[in-house]
Amino acid sequence: MAQTPSTMLPLGTPAPDFSLPEPATGGTVALSDFQDSPALLVMFISNHCPFVKHIREELARFAREYRARGLASVAISANDAANYPDDSPARLAEEARAFGYSFPYLYDESQATAKAYRAACTPDFFLFDADRKLVYRGQFDGSRPGNAIPVSGADLRAAVDAVLAGQPVSPEQRPSLGCNIKWKAGNEPDYYR
């Protein structure tokens, strides 16, 4: 199983803007829709990746738990759906329903949003504070398929807890590790090569 790490976008980076379709509702979701939230989690995930499958039930539970505490979450799939049909918009909607995602699951067909965030893998997590400055980027936790570490979301939970408490997030952050984003031919970003 190929493993690709996060690019570790610099802390303090402003949240790149986006406006993307949400296949489950037929609507569009934009960064500005979350302006009143004290923290925003932007996740790059996909349906077919074993690393995402490994955490998705805990991720759904995590998002529901922290939504009640004020965290806004949004997931984005940027994979080339022509070559990876499990990541097509219709399948994103099915996945969101099947696993009870309480967050919008958006489709980045142009892959421009993934590039703006310097996303490299699925899952890849970007946590922004109330000013929409990046305070955490990295792993959900240390669990990976086959390593026998329980899926807990410990790393991301610690970061979100700090933001919601108005405390600084520890700069000791480990990259996420997962499947590479499936770029369209000729669309691979420079940071990815």
Secondary structure, DSSP 8 states (H G I E B T S, - for coil): ---EE-----TT-B----EEEETTTTEEEEGGGGTT-SEEEEEE--SS-HHHHHHHHHHHHHHHHHHTTTEEEEEEE-S-TTT-GGGSHHHHHHHHHHTT--S-EEE-TT-HHHHHTT--EESEEEEE-TT-BEEEEE-S-S--TTS------HHHHHHHHHHHTT----S-----EEEE----TT---GGG-
